[in-house]
Amino acid sequence: MDSAAANPSAAAAAAAAAGNGVQASGAGGERPEDASKQNLAQVTSSIQKTLGLLHQLNLTVSSFNSASQLPLLQRLNALVAELDTMQKLADGCNIQVPMEVVNLIDDGKNPDEFTRDVLNNCIAKNQITKGKTDAFKSLRKHLLEELEQAFPEDVEAYREIRATSAAEAKRLAQSQNTLPNGDVKVKAEH
């Protein structure tokens, strides 16, 4: 018999001593995302422990006799203590699951279907956007060719203005640590 399952209060104390207790976010100078990842890892560990306790409880119930009443009660108490620990840890996690995923799980379907559908929709929208972008590039090229035939001096002046404007935007972007597409360059913090 498992010693932790034999004494639920000892199991809870051991879990707290092992770092499975609720920790204050940002304690010890930790970054919030590190604390969140650690908390998520603790919740995952608690879930695994709960599954193990449920398995032990299943074995105890399936072979129940009057002599196994005490181990059954101890395992039930250990399960309740672990569920309480899991609830306290879960309060510190901020995970948002789309309702579509929950509905798929309720329907007995694989939640990976949601991910696949989202990716397929994203790919389809990306292809549509790329098609529109290519059409505008082609239109711009065609218009410049037509304008160059009708107004060669004006098109040359336009191209000079465009080149000057692009060079100025690039210089300004480099001086402000921004990328040419307008995004701000962020230095990685170590």
Helices and strands as residue ranges (DSSP letters): H 3-6, H 8-15, I 16-20, G 27-29, H 32-62, G 66-68, H 69-91, H 99-106, H 112-150, H 152-175
